[in-house]
Amino acid sequence: MSEDIINRILAKAGNPRLLSELGSALSLSELNTLLLEVFRQKVQDIRPGELLGRYGENRFAAPSDTDPALSYRFSAELLDAAKRHGYTALELSPVTVLGSCSVIAPVDQNKVLSALRGTEVVSDATNALALHICALKKQGNLKKTEPLRYCAIHRHLRTQKFQQGPMQFSHFSLYSMVISGVDQGNLLFEKEALGETFRFYREYLSAQDHLKNLRIILWSRGGEKENFTAEILNSLRQDISFDILEEKAPSESGYYLGLQFKIKATYKDREIEIGDGGFVDWSRKLLQNNKERMLISAIGLERLIKIQTDIKEQ
């Protein structure tokens, strides 16, 4: 948020120290209690006609124009496919704990819709899945070497302004999945997790007849040993049937660790991005264990459903 806007608000409130007092002097629980009362008073001043006007102006409140029946069919088929590959599906809460993204990943909290009672609206289900997995591991009732596989289909909301268009949305459905394990030496976890992830997406996306030229683009990222990507690639090339291309990575974001990938395909002679994923260090941070390994990925259902709708209307 602009510093000029913050300073103007503080001047209007007549207390230049208000931000530091609210942010530092009060506990999260005390701040929550205060804000609950502020919002209660604000809502009392809203008239029904004004409420309707706000609804029409708020891009986060508008419903998606996706066909819900088609969306539910897509979701059921995809989750059934994931189950066959050993994944446990979760119906996630609409909210997760405050800081779920920004505490363990380089994500600005302003891109997330922060809420009251120590929560935020889910902006990335992989973070919520990672938290669930690490909570299970912390309970200590799991086989330490057995990977955990969880997935979810969830409607995400992100606050940054996207360029409006047929493939850009303020809230949207993603299929997300996370594989969590531990270091087994020789990059065994990484090779197996990435291989099974690619095989799953190949099986599912290849069944979509309207998508052509499926390909995976790999980018080497920092944070792991030298030749990390090359070693994994040598293993993958033996059994992955569609193109895997290693390209020069764009500027380093610090989000992924060692390796990032994108899945792209062609529809109507136009290449579109279908999915994204890579290795992250979230479980290492959450469990404070450098032996932890985690691979996350997601594909955009909204885009696939829009394409399917377009085909039906032709």
N, C-alpha and C positions, 0 to 999 in steps of 0.2 A: 504494500500500500504506500502511496506517495507520502513522503515526509511532510510536504507542504500541507496536505490534507489533514494529517495528524495534528500538526501545529495549529492549524485553523480551528480544529475541534477543541483542542486544549484551551485555546484563547477564548473560545465561545463559552466554555465551561467555567472559565475564570480560575483555573488551577493548572499551571504548567506542569505540575508534578503528578497529575491525575493518573497518567498511564503507568508510571513506575509504582505508584501506590496501589493501583489495582492489580498490576502484574506481579509485583514482588511482595508487597506487605500483606496481601490477602492470600490465604490458602486457596487451592482450587475449589474446595467445598464451600468456602465463604464467598468466593467470587460467583459460584454457581447460584447460591442463595440470593445474592444481590441482583444478579441478572434475571433470575426468575421473577423477582418482584418488578424490575424495570419493564420486562416484556408484558407482565400482567397488566401494568398500568397503561402501556402503549396500546394493547389490544382493546382496552376499555374505550379508547378514543376513536376506534375505527368504526365507521358507519357501514351498513350493508352495501350501499352503492359504491363506497370507496373500496370495499373489499373486492367487489366484482371488477373494478377498474384495475386494482393491483394484480388480480389474477391474469388479466389480459396482457399486462406489461411484463410479467415475471417469466423469463425464459426457462427457469428451472421447474416451474409448476405446470407448464404445458404438457399434455400427454404426447407420447410418441405417435407418429402416423403409421407405425408398423402394424401389419395385420396380426392381431393377437392369436388367432387360431393357428395361423402359419407358424408364429413364433413358438407356441407351445408344442406343436408337432416337431419342429426343429429341435427344440430343447429335449424332448423325450427321446428322440432318436440318438442324439448326441450323447446323452447320459447313459443310455443303454450300451452304446459303443464303448464308452469309458469303463463301464462296469465289466464288460468282457475283457478289458485290458487290465483289470485288477484295481481300478480306482474306486474309492468310496466317495459318493456324492453327498454334499452338505447343502441344506437350505439355510443360507446365511441370514443373519439379522440385517435389517436395513442400515444399522449403525454399527460401528466398532469403537474401540476405546480411542480417546483423544491422543493423537500423535502416532497412530498406527503406521502411517507412511513416513512422516518426516523424522521420526526418532531413529529409524533403522535404515533409511534411504535418503539420498540427497533430493528431497522433494520439498518445495516451499509450502508451508502450511496454508498460505493464501490461495493455493490451488485446490484446497479441500474445503468443503462446507462444514466448518466447525459447529458443534451443537452444544447444548447444555448437558448437565449431569455427567460430565467427563466423557463425552462421546463426540464422534464426527460421522457424517454420512459416508458410507463406503464409496471410495473413489478408486480402489484397486482391490479386488477380491483376493489376489494372491497374497497380499499382506495379511488379510483376515485369516486365510487358510494357514499361512505360516505361523501366526499366533496360536491357532488351534493346535497345530501339530506340535509346536514347542511346549504348549501346556500339557499335552499328552505325554511327551517325553519327560517332562519335569516330574510327573507323577511316578515315573520309574517302573511302570508295569509292562514295558515293551522289550522285545528282543533288540539289543543294541545294534546288531548288524543288519536287521531286516528293514529295508526301505519302507517308508510310509507314502502312500499315494492318495491324495485327496483332490477333489475337483468340485466346481460349483458353476452354475449359471446364475448370474446376478446382474441386476440393473445398476450401473455405475453413474455417479454424478460428479462432474468436475467443473470447477468454477472459472477456469480460464476461458476467454472468449475464443471460440473457434470460428473460422471463416464459414459462414452459413452456406450450405450446399446440400446436394442429395446424399452425400456420404459423410456429413458432419453433423454431430448432435451434441446437445448439452448433457443429456443423459442417454445411456445406451446399454445394451446387453452384451456381455462378454462371457464366453466360456473360458474359465481359468483352471489351471491345474498345477499342482506342486508335488514334486518328488523330494523326499527328505531322507538322508542316510548319513553314514559316517565314512570317513576316509578308510579305504581298504588297501591302499598302496597301489602304485602303478596306474593311477587314475582309473581304477576299475569302476568305482561308482559313477564317475563322470561319463565314461564311455557307455556304460549300460543305460544310465538314465537318459542321456541324450539320444542314444539309438532307439530306445523304446518310445521316446517322445516323438521322434521323427516318423517312426513306423505308424504310430497312432494317427498322426495328422495326415500321413500319406493315405492310409486306408480310408479315413473319413472324407478328405477333400477330393480324392480321386473318384469317389462315388458321385460327386457333384458334376454331372456331365457338361454343364455349361462353363465350368472352369477349365482352362487349358494352360499348358506350359507351367505346371507347378514347379517351383524351384525354391531352394533354401539359400539365403545369403548369410554367410558367417563373417563376423567381425571379431578380431582378437581384441581383448580388453586387458587392462593392467591388473595387477594384484596377485597373479599366480606365477609359477615358475616359467622360465624360458621354454619355448616350444610347446607350451600347454595346448594350444589350438592344433598345432601340427600333429601331435601325438594322437589326439582324439580323432582328427580327420583321417589319419591312416587307418584307424579301426573302423570308422563309419563307412568308408568308401567300399568296403567289402559286401555290405548288405543293404544299402540305401539306394533305391532304384531311380529316384528323380534327382535332378541336378543339385549338387551342393557346390556353391561358389564362394571362395574366400576372397573378400574384397577389402580394400583399404578402408578402415573405419573412419566415420566422421569424428568430429571433435570429442574427446573423452568426457563422458558425463559423470563417471564415478558410480553409476547405478548398478551395472553388471560387473561381475568379477571373472576375469579370465576369458570369457567367451559370451557373445551375444548373437542371436540369430533372428532373421525375419523370414516369414513365408510369404511368397508372392505368387500371383497367378494372373492369367490373362482372361478378360471378359470383354467381348466385342472389340477386340484389337487394342484394348487398353489395359495396361498392367496395373493391378491394384494390390495393396498390402492387405493380407488376410490375417497374419498373426505375428507375434513377437515373443521373445523369451531369452533366457540365459541363466547363468549361474549367479547366485547372490550370496552374501555373507550374513544374511539376517539371522539364521539359526545359530551361527557362531556368536553373534552379539547377544541374542536373547538368552541363550543357554550358557554363555561365557565358556565355550568349548571350541577350540580351534580344530578339532577333529570333525566337526559337523559340516555337512555338505547339503546344498539345496539347489534345485533347478526349478524355475518357474516359467510359465508360458500362458498365453491367452490368444484366442482368435475372436474376431468381431462378428457376432451373430447378426447385428443390425445390417451390416453390409451384405451378408449372404442372403438374408431374408429379402432385402430390397432387390437384389438381383433376381431371386426367385419370383417375386411379384412382377418384376419387369418382364420376365419370360412368359408368365401367365397372361399378361395384358397384350402381348404381341399378336 
